[in-house]
Amino acid sequence: MKELSHTLKQELESMGVHLFEIDESNLSKTKQFKYNCYIYDSDKHYTNHVVYIKDIVGTLHPSYEGLSFLDIFTKLKRRERIVSNYLENSSYYTEQLTRDISDDENDRPCFIKLNDEYYVDTGNHRITICKLKEFDYVVGDVTELIWNPNKQKLWDGYIYRGFKLDYDSTNDRLTVFFDDDYVYFDDRTVIELTEFLILYDKISIHKLGFIKNRKLRSQSMKYNYSNASFQFNRVFNKLLQFKKQLLAFHEDYTSSNIIFTLRLLTEPLSVGRNFERDFSRQPLRGS
């Protein structure tokens, strides 16, 4: 814990917060709020929801993001006034937060729930004090982000095959990048994205694969002229080269590691041998 000023120590003590009793979790950096808005594509809202203090892991406020809750307290805007208000009306930070006896719904703290963790959306001042005073829970409004397992599986499938993805939530557009080209889908339809990936997996990279590929392209255009089949045929030659390059890289990388492993197993380590230097000479392209 970094050294606090005498004034800060006095303010904490006046609210009943003793430095030696502060929980270790409040001295560690809070989590930054990051999520994939393509995969978490819906939400649920709860009013007067019980939120356990131990499950609050961060804040959406850009000035406090990533700081420990003790550091957040030191940087609170109008901190002196907040401490004064607490001393004059502590129930605003206790009874009102734990029993939701507020007449104004805007007085309730608001949270974003991601998986089983909560991030403060509004009410940073009061929640910070609650964390430092180690309350068990508070009552507030919660927006829970809902995970879509089908989209997670699809996203992982593209990444596994070497593609890079970018989702523009403003225009509801998912772009799939490969080498120096890309395809995009203006909606988040799982069916279209799945179809495109299935077509890609059917591309043959063997020497005589051109016959199979010609049939694949013809069938995709003839029986199902969708956006996925259109995009697939538009960039087919580049997809073919992309797949060949990935396979060649995989085989090269695998062979290099097999040779390196065999050499380590067969060559005894001599005294003074620089093992780290030997390892650093191996290809790092797959890392």
N, C-alpha and C positions, 0 to 999 in steps of 0.2 A: 504494500500500500504506500502510495506516495504521501509525502508530508502535507498535511492540510494547514491552512492558516488558522490562527487563533479564533478569528471571527467565525469561520466555518465550523470549527469544533464547538464553539458556544451555541451556534444555531442548532446543530444536531443534538447537543445535550439538552437544550431547552425543550426539544420535542420528544425527549426520552429515548433518543438513539445514541447508544454508547458504541464508540468505535471498536472496542474489543469484542463486542457482541455481534457485529455485523456479519451476516452469513457470507461465506466464501464466494457463493455464486453471484453476489452483488458487487464483488470486486473484479470479476472477470468481464471481458468484453461481451456485449450483447450480440446476438445474431443479426446479420443483415437480412432484410426481407427480400428474398429472391424466389421466384417460382416461374414455371413454364406455363404461360397463359393459354397455350394451345392444348396442353394436357389437362390443366385445371380449367375446364370450360363452362362451369356453372357454379352457382352458390346458393346457400340457404341463409336465412336471417332469423336470429333469435333475439327476443326482447326479455329483459330481466333474467339473463342467463348467468348462472354461477360460474365464475372463472377463478380457478385456484391460482394463487400468487406464484407458486412454484412453476406453473406452466407458462408464465409470461416470460418470454425469452428475448424480446426486442421491441423496437418502436419504428413507426414509419416516418417519424419526424426527421427531416434531413440534417438538422443541427445536432441530434442526439444519436443518430444511427451508428451502431458499432461501439459506443461507449459503454462502460460499466454503469450500473445504476447509481453508484456513488459519484462517478464523474458527471453523470447527468444532473445530479442534484447540485453539484458545484457550478454547473453551467446554466441552470434554470434561469430563464428570463424573469425578471422581477422577483428574484429569490427572497430578498429581504421582506418584501410585502407578503409573499406566500407564507413565510415563517410566522410573520405577525398575525396573519389571518388564521393560521392554524392554532396559535396560542389563544386567540380570541374565540374561535368557534371550531374546536377540534371535531365536533360531530359531523361537520361537513366532510371530513376525511375518514370518519369511522362509521357511525350509524347510517348515514345516507348512502355510503358505498356498499355496505354489507346488507342493508335491508331495502334499498331502493325506495326511500321515503320522499324522494324529490318530487316537487310539483311540476317541474319542467323536465321533459325528456332530454333536452339538450344538456342537462347537467349530468347525465349518465356517461360514464366512460364508454368508448367504443373500441372494439377489438376486431382484428382480422385473424381468423383461425386457419392455420395451414397444417394439415395432418393433425397432430395432437398438441401443437404449440400455438401460443397466442402472441400477437404483436399489437402494441398500443397504437390506435389510430387517433383518438382524441382522449384527453385527460392525462397527459404525460406528467403534469405536476403532482396530481393526487396519487397516481399509481406509483410514481417514484418514491413518494413518502411511504406508501403502503408496503412497498418492497423493503425499504430500509427498516421499517418498524415490524417487519415479518408478520403481516396479517396472514390469515389462512386463506381468505378468499375475498373477492369483491363481486358485486352484481352489476352487470352492464349489458350493452347491446353487442351482439356478435354477428359477424358475417363469415360464414365458413365456406372456404373454397373447396369445391368438390372435384376429386380426381377421376379421370376417365381412363380405366384400365385398357380399353381398346386403343385409344390414342397413344397411350404410353408404349404399348407393344409395337404399334406402327412406327412411332418415333424411333424407338430403339432398333427396329429393323432397318431403317434407313441409315442410321449411324453405324450399325454393325457392317453394312455393306460399303462404307467409305463415303457416303454422301454427307453433305453439311446442310443443315436446315435453318431457316429463319422465318419466324412467324410475325407478321405485321398485324397486330390486333386492331389497329385503327381502320385498315382497309380489309380486314379479314382475309388476308392472303398468306399462303404458305409457299415459300420458295425453296426448291430443292437444287442445291449447287453441286456440280461435279466438274473437275478440272476448270476450264475457263468458260463454262456454259452453265445454263440453268433452265429449269422449267418451273412454272408456278401454277397454283390452283387458287382461284378466286374465292372459293369457299372451303370449309374445313371437312368436306365429305370424306369420311373414312373409306367408303366404297371406291371412290376414284383413286385415292392414294394407294389403296391396297391393290387395285387393278394394275396401276403403273408398276408397282414393285413386283408383282407376279410376272408381268411381261418382261421386266428386266431380268428376272431370274431365269427365264426361258431362253435368253440369248445364248447361242452356242459360240464358243471361242475356238473350237477345233478347226483344223485345216479345211475340212470339208463341211464345216458348219454353215456355209453360205446358203446351202440348199434348205436346211432347216430354218434358217433365219428369214429367208425369202417367204417361206410358207407362213411363218409366225407373223410377219408384217401384213401379209395379205389377209390372213384370217382376222387379225385384230381390227383391220379397217372394214372388212366385209360384214362381220357379224355384230360388231359392237362399236359403232362409231361414236365413242365418248370423248370427252376432253382428255382422258388418260391415254387412250389409243392415239389420238391426234398428236399429243405432245410426245408420246413414245416414238412415233414414226418421224416426227419432225427432227428429232435429235438422235435417231437410231445409230448412225455411224459414229457419233461421238460417244454414245453409251457403250458401243462395242469396243472402241479403243480404251475407254475408261476401265471396262471390265478386264480387258487383256493386261493393261498396265498393273492393275491391282493383283492379278494372279501372278504375273511375273515378279512383282515386288515381294509377294508372299513367299513364293518358292525360293527366291534369292535370299530373303531374310531367314527363312527356315533352314536352308542349307548352310548358311554362314554360322548359325547358332549351333547346328549339329556338329560341324567341324570344330568349332571352338570348344564345345563340351567334350568331344572325344579327345582333343588335345590336352585338356585339363586332366582327364582321367588317365591318360597314358603317359604324360610327362610329369615326373616327380618335381615338386617345388624345391629348387635349390636355395641354399642360404643366400640371403641378400637379393633374391629375385623380387622385382617390383610387380606384384600381382595387380595392383590398381592400374598401373600403366598399361599392362597387357589387356586388361578388361576395357579400358577406355578406347582401345584401337578397334573394337568391334563396332559394327554398324549400329547407329542409333536411330535409324529412320523409323523403326517400328515402335519407338517409345512414345 
